Each structure stands twice: as C-alpha cells, then as structure tokens.
Amino acid sequence: MRNLVKWMAGAALAVMATAPVVASAAEVKLYHDKGFWSAQLEQVGKKAEEVSGIKIVESPYSSPEQYKAFVQSSIAGGNAPDMFTWWTGQTFNELVATGQIAPLNDVWDELVKSGQFDAGSADLFKVGNDIYGVPLLLARWVVLYNKDIFKEVGLSEPKTWDEMMQAAEKLKAAGHTPFEATVQEGWRGFIWFQELMLRTDPKAYIGINDGSVAYDSDQVRNVFKIWSDMYAKGYFSDPRSNEEAKDFASRKAAMYLMGEWATGIVDTAGLSKDKIGAFVMPNITAGLPSAVIVEGAPIVVSKAGKEKPDVMKALNFWVSAEGADAWAAAAGNYIGNVKAKSPNEVISKINSDMNAAKTASYLRWWEAVPAELQGELVAELNRFMLDPTMATAEDVMAKMQALNAEYWDSKK
C-alpha cells in the first residue's frame, strides 16, 4: 500500500496529465517508450490491419521518465491507456496494485491450449495467481561472438568457465579485446555484475534482489574479485565508449554480453547476422545447473480496454504466430510463440541449447531489484567499471549496501 501511495503521489507531479486520445473504431493505440522501434512497430501495425482489420498504431514517448509520468497521470485520473508496454519486476507489481490492469488468464489459457506458448512463458507476467501481460519480447541475455574472429584464432564455443577464460587469453594474445562492455547511456553497469552473481551463486543472486543478501557480503565481494581480475588482465573494452554495438560490429571486441535483441542492432551496425554466434555463458562454480538471465517486457491492457473488442483483437493478433512473425521480421525480436518462425539463427540456437541443457531462467537484475534502487545502484556499478580495482569495489559495495539497507529497513 505504501508503494501504491507513492505511485499515485508521483502521478500528481506528472507533466503529461491529459487522458489518452480515443482512437477510431478500426485503430488501437499501443503506448510505449521504445522510440527506437517506432518504425518496426509501425510495420507490425500495418500487418495487424491487413490480417485482423484492426490497425495497431504505435504511440511513442521520448524517454522512460516522460512515459512513466504519462501512464501514472492517466491512472491517477482513472483513465489508464487501453494497451501499453511496461516493465516486469517490482514496478510491474505496483502497476497491477493500482487495480486498473486487466488479468489475461483467459488469453493465456487459449495460447497454451492451442500449443502456441509454453505455460512457463507467462511466469514473468504473473502477480499472485493471475497473469497481467503478454510479451513485447522475451530476450535471453547471452554471449554474442564474432564467428570470423573465433575462426581466425582457432576457437570454438566455450563449454566451461575455464574454457572461456582460455579463449579470452588466446584472443588477447592474437591482438583482440575479448569482451565488449561499456557504461553507455548510464544503465549498463549491472550486466556483468548480474551475470557473475548468477554464475557463482544463484541463491545469492536472488538474495541481493529481495534484501536477504547484502551487497557487501562475501558472495558479492567474490564477484568483484573475479570482475576486477578480468579487467586487470585486459579482457574488457574501453568502458567509456558511446558506440558499443558499433565497436563490436567493427571487430573492436570478439564477444558481447547482451540481450538477444542486440543481434539486429549489431547487424545494422555492420556485422551481418550470419557472422554472429551465441552461447549461454558457462557457470563459474562447478556443479551449478544451466541458467540464463531473461528480460521479459510486457504489453498490458487496462480493465476498460479489455471490454473493447478492437483492443482484444489487436492484442490477440500481437501474440499470434502471424503477429510474432511480423514483429520478428521487423525488429528481430522473439516473443515465445513456438508456432512462429524464429527471428534469426541466434535465437534458434539458444532455444535448442536451452532445451538440451534444461536451462533455468532468472529475472534480469534491472527488473528484479526494487525500482527505487535501480538508478543509484547502477551508478555505483558504472563507477566500478570506470575504475575497476578492488579498492573501488569495496567503496562501491559499502555504498550499495547502505542504500539497500535503508530501503529494506523502510519496509519493516
């Protein structure tokens, strides 16, 4: 309830206090903050019109902050948008707690019954026993690599952590930077942190996100030691670059830890999809089961929107095989419909590898951590990347834990 009160209070300060514009009968607006996909969403909208008779009209906001303000003010006014994108994790729970978001259990029952989706695909969008979203995307965070560089150096995909470190050493000896990683746009600092936490201690990874494990604990310190040692060995690219995907595409690094959605961006930057390989990063701690970080961005429908046939027709097109194919063709994104075509070979391979290894999925740190902590914690992780010593790490851990402890103490 406290979070809900804060949510509504924030809405009162929103700069976009007007209600959503009502679309025409043959159009349904999809509100989002993903302007970099506007052209691609427009393509899907036209396909929806062709197939279903209902055009999905993408309606973008230029920044997440403006977008959140718009949605919050609309909800505070009792007039939530009919259909819009959001995030999973804590902020998703708070959105559902407003009481204005429609459960989509019936939609998922049909999707699973028809064999289009596995039942587990809905887990990221559950709050309690109900499902409140369908996927805008389901992206696994994997290691992309340049096939040509691997071939030139005589490398195959590493199956163990030791093999990956040996590959990094060979790449460095051959004049290649092993890993691309930057603080571009201010949010990327968590990527290697979450991965190393998962690869060393998955229980501790869950613990840092629910407050049961401290950011200055031995488990976290161990991660920073591994991370710092990798920097000391020269395994990472310049963290200050603002052209991460372009750098990877232009052979400035051989491997790139990122969501599968980056495949299309790297392709656009100059490294064609057929030159990009991918693998799930191997574990560091022996004996751990196969695991991967998953990012699931939802599309939600308001309770008022669910009562409108056009809105539900648009939503059902989105999750259909034809809708998934249209989105894959336009943006290279995957939503989990198993009857749809795979967007690219990277996703096909990861699907196959995960099935074979029975890979478990873990929610991405960005969504799993309390929303109030995201910005300040990731700023500290960025600070470590810019000065990756253990002295910096100790200070970073102390400050992260101070923020963490204050937040969780306020919940008691």
Helices and strands as residue ranges (DSSP letters): H 2-12, E 27-32, G 35-37, H 38-52, E 55-60, H 64-76, E 83-85, H 90-97, H 105-113, G 119-125, E 126-127, E 130-131, E 134-146, H 147-153, H 161-173, E 179-180, G 184-186, H 190-200, H 202-210, H 218-232, H 244-249, E 255-259, H 262-269, G 273-275, E 276-279, E 291-301, H 303-306, H 309-319, H 321-331, H 345-357, E 360-363, H 365-368, H 371-386, H 390-409
